[in-house]
Each structure stands twice: as structure tokens, then as C-alpha cells.
Amino acid sequence: MLSSLAFLIEEAGKSIRRNGLMSVTALSTVAISLAVFGGASYLLYRMHQFVNAQPERFHITAFFRLETPRPDVKDACHRVALIRGVASANLVTREQALEEMKRQDAKRGMQIVAALGGTNPLPDRIDVRLTSAANTRSVAAALADQRRFPEIETVRSEVDMVERLLATSTLVRNVGGVLAFLMLLATSMVVQNTLRLTLIARKDAIAIMRLVGATPAFIRLPIILEGLFHGIVGAAIAAGILLFAASQSSQYVMRFQTPFTEMMPPAPGVGIVVGIMLSVGALLGLGTSALAIRRFLK
């Protein structure tokens, strides 16, 4: 078994060397096609990452009535933490809020706290983080329920903005998935046609092998191994191109300190990108070579 496999691998290697020009053509086509597919898929994934991360940046803020005693505020904070969908409920006292405003004044060069004349009009508040942005509306409605939380005067949640972002995230995911599938289908067709051209150039050799009694499996397996080689090596080249382009574009974008760059989630690691590209290349090579050789073995 192992000797037969070694023989088939050796035959595939000899075939690649004998048909050097066609092998280079097939390899370059696979590399370019996968680089285009990988680049488009990477861009779509990063867009989805960005849009999907935005709703999670929002949180709900509930402001207490000024006359609410501190023990009642703490009790309400404990009850808020028990609401389904709440990840954390952080109490910010009116004294802490005033200190925050002082730091903002110092940072922005403003005098808002000084203009207050030593008074503190700020209420206690709760900053509520959610387990999922999809829970925003239900948690905000619970906090605004005066029967459950009579101590709370105002709730700020930006529900409409969060739901628009969630809808946009779903749209980007669905459209991106369809586009990625179409790109993969187009890449498969290009690679299959390229491999078919290499087989057309070798159809006489295949016919001779059949005449001397070679079985279809004996003819097919070296071709499939060649396709696997082209797929893996082409994918490795495409992954290198993709990672280089992503690194250069990231360095260029990071020169500009904007809210956009600060809100961008971290990119997938090198190992993940290479692993996905090699897997796609291997499957593409195996599948397209198996389809390309079928017509020559009928």
C-alpha cells in the first residue's frame, strides 16, 4: 500500500516536471485565483467584523432621581444585575460622576465644573453592559418600568441605533456569504478549466496508458495528486500575497488616528489565514482535478 502510494506520488512529480510550462501555468492560475478569492473574502470578513462589533460597544445608562437615598440606589443596582440579558451593572455615584467631569474638563480645556460654583447637579447612575446587543430593547424596557424601578428617572439606551446596526450586520453577513460562495464557484471554474487544458495537452499520453492496460484509478490518482500539489502550493503563494497586502494596508490605515481605526476589531491571526487558505486550496485542487480527468476516462 505504502509502496503504491509512493510510486503514484513519484509519478505525479515526474509528470509535473515533464510538463513544466503547463504546470507553471496551472500553478500561477491557481495562485492568482485564490489570491483574488482570499482578498475578497478577507475584506468581506473584516467588514462583517467591524459592523458586528459596533452594537456591543453600546451600553444602557440609567439615571436615578436626585432624591433617591443611596441604600435604595444600591438595592436597585443589585436588582438590575439580576435582569436577564444583563452582563454587569456598574454603579457610578454622583461624586464619581463629578470627578469624571473634572477629568474631561482638564482634557478638553473646559471649565464646566468650575461654573457650577461648588454644587453637584449630577445624579447617581448605573452603566449596564449586556450579554448581547440583541437584548437592548428588552433590558431598556425593564429599566424604564416605573413599577419595578421607581428610583430610576431616565434611561438612555440608543435602541434604534443598536437595532439598525444589528440589521446591517445581518445584511453584511448574508450578502458577504453569497458573494464569497460566488467567488469560490468562479475560482473553481477557472482552476478546473486550466487543469483541463493541461490534460488536453497530455491526452495522447493518457490514451497510450489506457491502451497498454492502465486502470482508470492508476491514471486518475497521479492527476489528482498533481491537482492537490497545485492547490496547496498555489494557496500558500496566495496566502503570502494576502498577508503582505493586509499588513501593508493595516500599517497605512493605522497612521491615521481616527475613531474608525480605534473601533476596528483585531484581524485574524496568520495561522488562521494560512490554515483556511491551504484547506481551500487542497479541496479545490482535489475537486477540480477529479472533475477535469473524468471526461478523459470515459
For each residue, the residues with C-beta under 8 A, 3 or more apart:
1: 4 5
2: 5 6
3: 6 7
4: 1 7 8
5: 1 2 8 9
6: 2 3 9 10
7: 3 4 10 11
8: 4 5 11 12 218 221 222 225
9: 5 6 12 13 225
10: 6 7 13 14
11: 7 8 14 15 222
12: 8 9 15 16 221 222 223 225 226 229
13: 9 10 16 17
14: 10 11 17 18
15: 11 12 18 19 202 222 223 226
16: 12 13 19 20 23 226 229
17: 13 14 20 23
18: 14 15
19: 15 16 22 23 198 201 202
20: 16 17 23 24
21: 24 25
22: 19 25 26 197 198 201
23: 16 17 19 20 26 27 198 226 230
24: 20 21 27 28
25: 21 22 28 29 194 197 198
26: 22 23 29 30 191 194 195 198 230
27: 23 24 30 31 230 233 234 237
28: 24 25 31 32 234
29: 25 26 32 33 190 191 194 234
30: 26 27 33 34 191 194 230 231 233 234 235 238 281 284 285
31: 27 28 34 35 233 234 235 237 238 241
32: 28 29 35 36 238
33: 29 30 36 37 187 190 191 234 238
34: 30 31 37 38 187 234 235 238 277 280 281 284
35: 31 32 38 39 237 238 241 242
36: 32 33 39 40 183 187
37: 33 34 40 41 180 183 184 186 187 238 280
38: 34 35 41 42 238 239 242 273 277 280
39: 35 36 42 43 241 242 245
40: 36 37 43 44 179 180 183
41: 37 38 44 45 180 183
42: 38 39 45 46 242 246 273
43: 39 40 46 47
44: 40 41 47 48 172 176 179 180
45: 41 42 48 49 176 268
46: 42 43 49 50 264 267
47: 43 44 50 51 172 176
48: 44 45 51 52 169 172 173 176
49: 45 46 52 53 264 265
50: 46 47 53 54 263 264 265
51: 47 48 54 165 168 169 172
52: 48 49 55 56 169 172 173
53: 49 50 56 57 263 265
54: 50 51 57 58 165 169 263
55: 52 58 133 136 162 165 166 169
56: 52 53 133
57: 53 54 263
58: 54 55 133 136 157 158 161 162
59: 127 128 129 130
60: 127 128 130 136 139 140 143 155 156 157
61: 125 126 127 128 155 156 157
62: 80 125 126 128 143 149 152 154 155 156
63: 123 124 125 152 153 154 155 156
64: 68 73 76 123 124 125 126 151 152 153
65: 68 123 151 152 153
66: 121 123
67:
68: 64 65 72 73 76 123 124 151
69: 72 73
70: 73 74 93 124
71: 74 75
72: 68 69 75 76 151
73: 64 68 69 70 76 77 91 93 124 151
74: 70 71 77 78 91
75: 71 72 78 79
76: 64 68 72 73 79 80 126 149 151 152
77: 73 74 80 81 89 91 126
78: 74 75 81 82 89
79: 75 76 82 83 148 149
80: 62 76 77 83 86 89 126 128 143 149
81: 77 78 86 88 89
82: 78 79 86
83: 79 80 86 139 142 143
84: 135 138
85: 130 131 132 135 138 139
86: 80 81 82 83 89 128 129 130 131 135 139
87: 129 130 131
88: 81 128 129
89: 77 78 80 81 86 126 127 128 129
90: 126 127 128 129
91: 73 74 77 124 125 126
92: 96 97 100 124 125 126 127
93: 70 73 96 97 124
94: 97 98 120 122 123 124
95: 98 99 120
96: 92 93 99 100
97: 92 93 94 100 101 122 123 124 125
98: 94 95 101 102 113 120 122
99: 95 96 102 103
100: 92 96 97 103 104
101: 97 98 104 105 112 113 122
102: 98 99 105 106 113
103: 99 100 106 107
104: 100 101 107 108 110 112
105: 101 102 108 109 110 111 112 113 114
106: 102 103 109
107: 103 104
108: 104 105
109: 105 106
110: 104 105
111: 105 114 115
112: 101 104 105 115 116
113: 98 101 102 105 116
114: 105 111
115: 111 112
116: 112 113 119 120 121
117:
118:
119: 116
120: 94 95 98 116
121: 66 116
122: 94 97 98 101
123: 63 64 65 66 68 94 97 153
124: 63 64 68 70 73 91 92 93 94 97
125: 61 62 63 64 91 92 97
126: 61 62 64 76 77 80 89 90 91 92
127: 59 60 61 89 90 92
128: 59 60 61 62 80 86 88 89 90 139 143
129: 59 86 87 88 89 90
130: 59 60 85 86 87 133 135 136 139
131: 85 86 87 135
132: 85 135
133: 55 56 58 130 136 162 165 166
134: 166
135: 84 85 86 130 131 132 138 139
136: 55 58 60 130 133 139 140 157 158 159 162 163
137: 140 141 157 159 163
138: 84 85 135 141 142
139: 60 83 85 86 128 130 135 136 142 143 157
140: 60 136 137 143 144 155 157 159
141: 137 138 144 145
142: 83 138 139 145 148 149
143: 60 62 80 83 128 139 140 149 152 155 157
144: 140 141 149 152 155
145: 141 142 148 149
146: 149 150 152
147: 150
148: 79 142 145
149: 62 76 79 80 142 143 144 145 146 152
150: 146 147
151: 64 65 68 72 73 76
152: 62 63 64 65 76 143 144 146 149 155
153: 63 64 65 123
154: 62 63
155: 60 61 62 63 140 143 144 152
156: 60 61 62 63
157: 58 60 61 136 137 139 140 143 162
158: 58 136 161 162
159: 136 137 140 162 163
160: 163 164
161: 58 158 164 165
162: 55 58 133 136 157 158 159 165 166
163: 136 137 159 160 166 167
164: 160 161 167 168
165: 51 54 55 133 161 162 168 169
166: 55 133 134 162 163 169 170
167: 163 164 170 171
168: 51 164 165 171 172
169: 48 51 52 54 55 165 166 172 173
170: 166 167 173 174
171: 167 168 174 175
172: 44 47 48 51 52 168 169 175 176
173: 48 52 169 170 176 177
174: 170 171 177 178
175: 171 172 178 179
176: 44 45 47 48 172 173 179 180
177: 173 174 180 181
178: 174 175 181 182
179: 40 44 175 176 182 183
180: 37 40 41 44 176 177 183 184
181: 177 178 184 185
182: 178 179 185 186
183: 36 37 40 41 179 180 186 187
184: 37 180 181 187 188 280
185: 181 182 188 189
186: 37 182 183 189 190
187: 33 34 36 37 183 184 190 191 284
188: 184 185 191 192 284 287 288
189: 185 186 192 193
190: 29 33 186 187 193 194
191: 26 29 30 33 187 188 194 195 230 231 284 285 288
192: 188 189 195 196 288 291 292
193: 189 190 196 197
194: 25 26 29 30 190 191 197 198
195: 26 191 192 198 199 227 230 288 289 292
196: 192 193 199 200 292 295
197: 22 25 193 194 200 201
198: 19 22 23 25 26 194 195 201 202
199: 195 196 202 203 206 223 292 293 296
200: 196 197 203
201: 19 22 197 198
202: 15 19 198 199 205 206
203: 199 200 206 207 296
204: 207 208
205: 202 208 209
206: 199 202 203 209 210 219 296
207: 203 204 210 211
208: 204 205 211 212
209: 205 206 212 214 218 219
210: 206 207 213 214 219 297
211: 207 208
212: 208 209
213: 210
214: 209 210 218 219
215: 218 219
216: 219 220 297
217: 220 221
218: 8 209 214 215 221 222
219: 206 209 210 214 215 216 222 223 293 296 297
220: 216 217 223 224 290 293 297
221: 8 12 217 218 224 225
222: 8 11 12 15 218 219 225 226
223: 12 15 199 219 220 226 227 289 292 293
224: 220 221 227 228 286 289 290 293
225: 8 9 12 221 222 228 229
226: 12 15 16 23 222 223 229 230 289
227: 195 223 224 230 231 285 286 288 289 290 292
228: 224 225 231 232 282 285 286 289
229: 12 16 225 226 232 233 285
230: 23 26 27 30 191 195 226 227 233 234 285 289
231: 30 191 227 228 234 235 281 282 283 284 285 286 288
232: 228 229 235 236 278 281 282 285
233: 27 30 31 229 230 236 237 281
234: 27 28 29 30 31 33 34 230 231 237 238 281 285
235: 30 31 34 231 232 238 239 277 278 280 281 282 284
236: 232 233 239 240 274 277 278 281
237: 27 31 35 233 234 240 241
238: 30 31 32 33 34 35 37 38 234 235 241 242 277 281
239: 38 235 236 242 243 273 274 277 278
240: 236 237 243 244
241: 31 35 39 237 238 244 245
242: 35 38 39 42 238 239 245 246 273 277
243: 239 240 246 247 270 273 274
244: 240 241 247 248
245: 39 241 242 248 249
246: 42 242 243 249 250 267 273
247: 243 244 250 251
248: 244 245 251 252
249: 245 246 252 253
250: 246 247 253 254 267
251: 247 248 254 255
252: 248 249 255
253: 249 250 256 261
254: 250 251 261
255: 251 252
256: 253 261
257: 261 262
258: 261 262
259: 262 263
260: 263 264
261: 253 254 256 257 258 264
262: 257 258 259
263: 50 53 54 57 259 260
264: 46 49 50 260 261
265: 49 50 53
266:
267: 46 246 250
268: 45 272 273
269: 272 273
270: 243 273 274
271: 274 275
272: 268 269 275 276
273: 38 42 239 242 243 246 268 269 270 276 277
274: 236 239 243 270 271 277 278
275: 271 272 278 279
276: 272 273 279 280
277: 34 38 235 236 238 239 242 273 274 280 281
278: 232 235 236 239 274 275 281 282
279: 275 276 282 283
280: 34 37 38 184 235 276 277 283 284
281: 30 34 231 232 233 234 235 236 238 277 278 284 285
282: 228 231 232 235 278 279 285 286
283: 231 279 280 286 287
284: 30 34 187 188 191 231 235 280 281 287 288
285: 30 191 227 228 229 230 231 232 234 281 282 288 289
286: 224 227 228 231 282 283 289 290
287: 188 283 284 290 291
288: 188 191 192 195 227 231 284 285 291 292
289: 195 223 224 226 227 228 230 285 286 292 293
290: 220 224 227 286 287 293 294
291: 192 287 288 294
292: 192 195 196 199 223 227 288 289 295
293: 199 219 220 223 224 289 290 296 297
294: 290 291 297 298
295: 196 292 298
296: 199 203 206 219 293
297: 210 216 219 220 293 294
298: 294 295
